[in-house]
């Protein structure tokens, strides 16, 4: 008997790894059951996350489409728009003969086109035959202009903007060959092509027609390979001053100066700073939403110390508690992210219906891939931000102190009081930051509106 006892194998003291996966179905059931027991907390957290994620996804989609996506032209930063101004600061247009002389004299601009925009007459743009060649644009349907299209004989040709093609013709490929009558000139035009999506220059143009009148023109040019915008501006100013000196010999100073913009600057106009300010404001709102929900989750963990301690005493490990809290937080973030996605889709649809004045490239805003990818990314980020701290707090729950507190007595541990004070201070600090940011946002928007 004693020999058998001595030969009995001694159990190993080395802990064996837990073969269970990180997340299991029972954890999800427990998490959903716990969230159902706190409907007010669950609804508040989901609503806060949904609003923050929805606004962030919608704003990110607009900013990405308008500011970050390249324009449908070749070498967009090499396309420039030089302008001359008179002593009053008013832009001076060029006559067609001035444009021809500029083409002969310029060494810093390898290709030069002219355009005239008459927004009061059907948002029409009259351009020289090489306009789209200078931009390096490719048609979405049919063809663009050629030099031989500059003709005064009817029927003339017409290129529709992509947005007009979608809105007025429902994207019908059979639009090619149709004839339209221009309300201002009463000329018939044959539709020969559709411009690429997002080509919004001149701003607001619904269609382009070859130049058929002798009015003033604005210059659109492509820089030579070694030229810079500053060099092109200096040469343009010198050339135009010499031209105007010959044409207006009696006037002492017709051309007072010149300015030059790149093509992206001309297309976006003053919308870039507005969108940047709004994006920063929405990002701050998303951070505030995550911090608010995180504070709610942490406070909920602090009020569940007795429950977590009981679970520990019944055999649950620190990893089990951390996993339980992380699964609860993940469920909140997923539901909030789903709500945010549908809210972003609704906001973008409202934006497309309203079509705010001055916002270019609205025809490129889509309700498909970009909002979905942004919603997934922001939701994953929210899971990480909201789940780590509560999980760590649950994992470090003390077994002894919570069990000594009688839950019916309303007693509160010092740790819980400290957490509560910390979050009150954090909420006050964030409120001050949000108020300051809102004031700066309103001031920036007011200045931008005055500058427009």
MOTA-V641850 format. One record per residue. PSI is psi as a letter, one per 40 degrees, with the letter a starting at -180 (none if undefined). Layout:
# MOTA-V641850
<<PSI> <PSI>>
This chain:
# MOTA-V641850
<<d> <d> <d> <d> <d> <d> <e> <h> <h> <h> <i> <i> <e> <h> <h> <i> <i> <h> <e> <i> <i> <d> <h> <i> <d> <d> <d> <d> <d> <d> <d> <d> <d> <d> <d> <d> <e> <g> <d> <d> <d> <d> <d> <d> <d> <d> <d> <d> <d> <d> <d> <d> <d> <d> <d> <d> <d> <d> <d> <d> <d> <d> <d> <d> <d> <d> <d> <d> <h> <i> <i> <f> <i> <h> <g> <d> <e> <e> <h> <i> <g> <i> <i> <i> <i> <i> <d> <e> <e> <h> <i> <h> <i> <i> <i> <d> <d> <d> <d> <d> <d> <d> <d> <d> <d> <h> <e> <e> <h> <d> <h> <h> <i> <i> <i> <h> <h> <g> <d> <e> <g> <f> <f> <i> <h> <h> <i> <i> <d> <e> <d> <d> <d> <d> <d> <f> <i> <i> <i> <d> <i> <b> <i> <a> <i> <i> <d> <e> <e> <g> <i> <e> <i> <i> <i> <i> <i> <h> <h> <i> <i> <d> <d> <d> <d> <d> <d> <d> <e> <f> <f> <h> <e> <e> <d> <h> <e> <i> <h> <i> <h> <h> <d> <d> <e> <f> <i> <i> <h> <h> <h> <e> <i> <h> <i> <i> <h> <e> <g> <g> <h> <i> <h> <e> <h> <d> <i> <i> <i> <i> <h> <e> <i> <f> <a> <i> <i> <i> <h> <h> <i> <h> <i> <i> <d> <e> <i> <i> <d> <d> <d> <d> <d> <d> <d> <d> <d> <d> <d> <d> <d> <d> <d> <d> <d> <d> <d> <g> <d> <d> <h> <d> <h> <d> <h> <d> <a> <i> <i> <h> <i> <i> <d> <d> <d> <d> <d> <d> <b> <e> <d> <d> <d> <d> <d> <d> <d> <d> <d> <d> <d> <d> <d> <d> <d> <d> <d> <d> <d> <d> <d> <d> <d> <d> <d> <d> <d> <d> <d> <d> <d> <d> <e> <e> <d> <d> <d> <d> <d> <d> <d> <d> <d> <e> <e> <h> <i> <d> <d> <d> <d> <d> <d> <d> <d> <d> <d> <d> <d> <d> <d> <d> <d> <d> <d> <d> <d> <d> <d> <d> <d> <d> <d> <d> <d> <d> <d> <d> <d> <d> <d> <d> <d> <d> <g> <h> <h> <e> <h> <i> <f> <d> <e> <e> <h> <i> <f> <c> <d> <d> <d> <d> <d> <d> <d> <d> <d> <d> <d> <d> <d> <d> <d> <d> <d> <d> <d> <d> <d> <d> <d> <d> <d> <d> <d> <f> <h> <h> <d> <d> <d> <d> <e> <e> <h> <h> <d> <e> <e> <e> <i> <h> <i> <d> <d> <d> <d> <d> <d> <d> <d> <d> <d> <d> <d> <d> <d> <d> <d> <d> <d> <d> <d> <d> <d> <d> <d> <d> <d> <d> <d> <d> <d> <d> <d> <d> <d> <d> <d> <d> <d> <none>>
